[in-house]
Amino acid sequence: MFTSIPDSMKHLINEVSSFYEEDTKIQSLFKNCFSNTYLTTLKPQKNGTTFVITGDIPAMWLRDSAAQVRPYLVLAEKDMHIANMIEGVINKQMFYITHDPYANAFNETANGERYSEDKTEMSPLIWERKYEVDSLCYPLHLSYLFWKSTGRTSHFNKTFLEGVQKILDVWEIEQNHEQNSNYRFEREDCRPQDTLTHDGKGSPVGYTGMTWSGFRPSDDACEYGYLIPSNMFAVVVLKQLIEINEEILHDKHIADRSRRLAEKIEHGIKEFGIVEHPKYGRIFAYETDGLGNYNLMDDANVPSLLSIPYLGYCTSDDPVYQNTRRFIISSSNPYFYKGKVAEGVGSPHTPEEYIWHISLAIQGITASTEEEKQAILSIFKQTDGNTSFMHEGFHVDDPEQFTREWFSWANAMFSEFILDLNGINVKGSPLESNK
């Protein structure tokens, strides 16, 4: 672990503080949250890779680790130390994917530690093996943004190429989950969201062109196997992979597979992922099974439907997105909560009436008006539970009731919201292109 922050981080913290000279609360929140990932979760390895814990859990999630370091890409443009650290994260992620693309979280070493004795194909390196489409999206997305931010291409190495092949293999297999997939996951003596039904295969699905996911970004089981926001994220990273291939890899096989997958998934989203709502019109569903069933909701975890302009699937003024957004930020969404102190999107992963700081950050970043952005900023100031850090979820009436005191992803998302408010964005991201 690092014991002090680098000069580049100090300078950016001071720059942001200067934007809020009269607001010591925001100064304190940004300083603590922006430095949290760096000071408490990064573990440089002897082989040059970087292991990243989530905070209060000692394992490395492919999703969380990418989101945790993403705000540091603005530093990596000029700071070689930060750039080396992030490249180490990417190399570690791709190594894990080559080991098992179905696993979502890994140990620092092959020590056999794990969350639970699940019925699935485990190894000593795997902490948990809940298959999630977004777990494979995030490392590709980080690799692309790192390239755009630094100009480096050294991370597009042999391990990266092998990881890409594994990702494409899995996404193609899981387009026909019922017929082609050997993936199973069962957990005994647990809440229903922690296991898959039908002997570990999940609820039945029909072919749509989309790729199946066992679990959501929350690590909760999907109700229906085609998770729309994760498929949207897959389309984004497949297109980024095509660009990487055109500029650097020059591998026709990868390009052809990526293009074909993106087209089929995109077609599936448009055909099966949009429903006519009696109040909001055409909106995106959260999940579907290709058999006529839909789940109309949104979850705080990213990728979410609320986050798709942030990820780059569509622009924030897209009519279907705008309809969906109105649905999400309303009582029609079963996980939208409104209380005495705050209102926002929560998750079935946490108790009822608990809002997530991650979803608040996404709402603020994707808001089209300054009024909404400032309202979100005000909520942040009132909901840290007097800790000067962000959390997983907090109660709408009492922010001192919260889950996960040490949750680096939430701190990173708050930091990115503050940076975006002040026109500081990661190169190559939709946020930069929207300026």
N, C-alpha and C positions, 0 to 999 in steps of 0.2 A: 504494500500500500504506500501511497505517496503521503508525505507529512506536511508539505506546503504547496501552494499553488504557484504555477509559473507566472512570469511577468505579463505574458500576453493575456492571461485570465484576469490578473489584477487590473490591467489597463482597461479591459472591457467592463469589468465591474465598476470601475471609477467612471467610465463614460456613461454607463447606464444610470449610475447614481446622480450624475450631473443633470440628467433629464428630470430627476425627481428631487430637486434640492429642498423642497418644502415638505417632502413626504418620506420621513425616516422609516416608516413601516415598509414601504415598497423597497427602499434601499436595503433594509435588513433581509427581507424575504428573498430578493434576487441574489444578494451576496451568498446567503446560506444555501439556497436551492441550486444555484449555478455551480457552486464548488462541490456540492455534495457527492455527485458521481465520482469526481476526480479524487477526492480525499478519502472516500470510504468504500468504494466498490471495485476499483481497478487493481489487478494483481499482475504485473509484468512477469512473463515466464522466461526461463533461461533460453528457450529456442526463438525468442523474439516475438512470440504471440502475446496476446493480452487476455487474461481471464477476467470476467466481469460478473460479480454476484449481483442479485437483484436488490440487495439491502438486507432485510432480515431473514432471507433464505440463502444458504451457502452455495447454491447452484447457479449455473449460467443458462439463462433462457435465450434462445436465438432471437426472439422478438424483442424482449426487454433490453438486451444488451445493445442492440442496434439503436433503439429509441433513446437509451440512456446517453450514448455518446454523440448522437446526431447534432445537438446544439454546438458541440465543440468543433464541428466542421468549419465554422466561421473563424475559429482560431487557427485551424490547420492550414489555412491558406498561406500563412506566413510563419507559423511556428512549427519547425521540423520535429520537435519533441512531441507535440500533440499529434502531428501527422503520423509519426512512427507508432504512437500508441493506438491510434484508430486503425492503421493498417494491420497492427497486431490483432485487433479485435476481429477484423474481416478474415484474416488468415485462420484464426481459431474457429470462427463460425464455419468456414468452408471445410476445415478439417473434420469438424463434428458431423457436418452433412454427409461427407464421404463415408463416415463411420456408420451412420444410420439416418437417412432422411426422414424417417417417420418419428423420430424422437424430438421432443420440444425443449428438453432441459438436460444439461450434462454436468458431470463432476469435473473438478480441476484435474484429477488423475483417475486412473482406472481403479478406484478404491472400493467399488461395490456399494457405495452409499446410494440410497434411493428413497423416494417419498413413500412408496408403498410396494408391497409384494404383489404386483399386478400380474394378471394372466395376459402376457404379451411377450414378444421376443426381446428380452432385456440383455444387457451386457454390463460389465463392471464400470464402464464409462458413463452409462446413462443414469440420470437422476429420475427422469419421468419420460414415458413414451406415449403421450397423448398427441395423436397426429393432427396438426393444424396447418392449413394452407399458408396462413400468414407467417408461420415460422420459417418457411422457405422463401417467402417474398422479402422479408426484412433484410437478410444479408445481401441479396441481389440489389436492393434499393440503396443500401448503405454503400455498396461497392461502386455503384453508379455515381452517387452524390460525392463520394470521396474523389473519384476521378475528376469530376467537374470542379470541385473545390481546390484541388491541389495540382491537377495535371498529371499526377502519378499514374503509371500503368503497371507497376511492379506487382501489384496484388492480383493482376490477371495472369496468374501462374498456373502450373500444372494442377495444383490442388483446386484452384478455382474452376478450371475446365472440367475436372472430374466431378466436382460438386454440381456444376451446371448440368452435366449429363444425368446425374442422379435425380436432380429436381425435375428435369423434363421427363425422365422415365416415370417418376411417381405421378406427376400430373396427368400424363397420358394414361397410365394404368387406372387412376382414380376417376377418369371420365366414364369408365365402365366398372364402377366399384362392385356391383353385384356379381359380375361375371369374372373379372380379372384380378381382383385384389385378394391378397393373402393376409392383409392387416386385420388384426383382432385386438380388442382391448376390453378387459373386464376387471373390475375392482370389487372386492367383497366387503360387506359391512360398511357401506358408505352411503352418502346421500345420492339420490338418483342422478344428479348432474355430473357425477364423477365416474360413471361407467357407461358403456354402450350396451344397448339392448340387442336382442336377437343373436345370442351367443357371441357377443362382442363385435358384431358386424354393423350395428346401428340400424335405425329404421329403414325400411325398403325405399329405394329410389328408382326412378326411371332415367333413361338417357336424355340429357339436355345439351350436351356439348360442354357444359361447365365441369369443373373438377371437384370431386367430393372432399369434404372435411369431416373428420370425426368430432372435432372440438372447436370451440370458439376461441378468440384471443383471450378470453377470461379463463381458459382451461375448463370451462363447463361444456358438457356434451351438446352437440347440435340437436335440436328437435327434428329438423329436416336437414338432409345431408348437403344440400347446396347452399353454402353460406355466401350470400350475394356480395357484401362488402369485401370479403376475402377474395372472391373471384374477380372483382373489380381491381383489387390490388395486384392480382396475378396478371391481368391484362396490362397494367401500367409497367410492371417490371419486365414482362416479356418484350414490350416495345423498347424499353431501355436496354435490354439484352441484345436486341436487334441492332440498336445504335452502337453499342459496345463492339459487336461483331463486325459491323461495317467499318469502324474506325481502327480497330485493334486486332481482334481475334482472326478475322478472315476465314471463318469456318462455315462453309456453305451448309453443312448438315445441321449445325446449331441454328443457323439463320432460318432455314426452311422449317425446322421443327418449331421454333419459337413463333414464327409467323403463323403457321397452321394452328397451333394451340391458341394463340391470341384471338384469331378470327373465330374459332369455334366457341371459345368461352364468351367472347363478346356477343356472338349471335345468341347463345344460350341466355345471357343476361337480358337481352332485349326481348326475347320471346317468352321467357319464363320468369323473369325477375321484376316485371312491372305489373302492377294490378290497378284496377280502377276503384278508388276509394269514394264512398258516397259523399263525403264532406270535402276531401282535399284533392280529388281528381286523380290523375295518374301519379302513383308513387312507387318507389322501389320497395320491394319486400325485403325483410331481413334474411329469411331463409325460405326455401321451397324444396320439394322432393321430386319435381317433374311429373308427379302423379295427380296434380290438382290441389295440393295442400300448400298453404302459405303461412308464414309467421310474420305478422305485422307488429314490429317493435323496433327499438334500437337499444344497443348495449353501450355502456360507457367506454369499453375497451376499443382500441384502435388496431385494425381497421373496423370502423363503424360506418353506418350510412351517413352520419353527420360529418365524418372526416373525409369523404371522397374528394372534395376539391383540394384539401390539404395533401392528399396522396397523389392527386393529379389525374384522376379518372375523368372528371368533368370540371367545368368552371362553376363557380358559386352562383352564377346567374342562370344556369341550366334550368329550364322550366320544371322538369321532373324532380330535380334536386330541390328546388325551392318549395314545391309541393310537399316533398318528403320532409324537408326541414320544418315546415309548419306543423306537420304531423308529429315529428319527434319532440319538438319543444311545446308540447301540449299534453293535456290529460288523456288524449287518445293513445299516447305511447304508455304502455303499462309500467314503464320504468322511468317516467318523468315525475319528479317529486317537487312539491312546493310547500315551504314551511315559513316559520316566523323570521328566519335569518337568510335563507337562500332558496333558490329554485334551480333545477337542472336535471341532467340525466344521470341515473344510477345504473344498477346492474343486478340481475338475479343472483350474481355471485356473492353479493353482500346483502345485509339486512334491508328490509323495506325502509323507505324514507332516508336512505343514505345516498347522497350525491357524490360523484367522483370528481376530483380535481382534474383528472385527465380530460374528462368530457367537457368541463368548463373551459379548459384551455383550447380545446378544439372548437367549441362554440364561439369563443372570442376570436380565434384566428380566422374562422370562416365567416364571421359576421360581416354584413355589407354596410353597416352604419357605424359611425363613431359612437353614437349613443349606446348601442348594444355592447360595443367593446369596452366602453368605460363602465357600464353596469357590471360586466364580468369582472373587471379589475376591482371594483368595489367589493364584490362577493369574495374574491380571493383575500382581500385585506381583513375580512371579518371571519374567515373560516379556517385559519391555520391552527386553531385550538390553542393559541398562545404558545406555539412551539417554534415559530419562524421557519417551519417546513410544511410541505404539502403531504397529504396522506392518500390512501386508497379511497375510502369513502368516509363521509362525515354525516351526522344527523342534521336534517334540515332545520331543526329547532335549537340544537345544541352542538356546535362544532367541536366542543371538547370531548364529545363522544365520537371517536373515529377508529377506523381499522388501519393497521400497519403504520406504526410510528416512523419506520425507516423504509421508505419505498422510493427508490431512486428514479423510477420512470415518471412518477408524478412530479417530482422536483424538476426533472428535465423538461417536461411539457410546460410547466409554469414558466420556466426560463425562456423557452422558445416563444411563448405568448408575449412575454415582455419584450424580447428582442424584436418580434414582428411589429409590435405596437410602435417601435421606434425606428422602423425601416431597416432592420438588420436581419438578413435572411441567408439561408444556406444556398450557395450557388448551385444551379441546376434544379432547384426545387420549384414547384409551382408558385410558392410564395414569392420567390425572386422574380419570376416571369410576370407576375401580376402587378409589379411595382411600376 
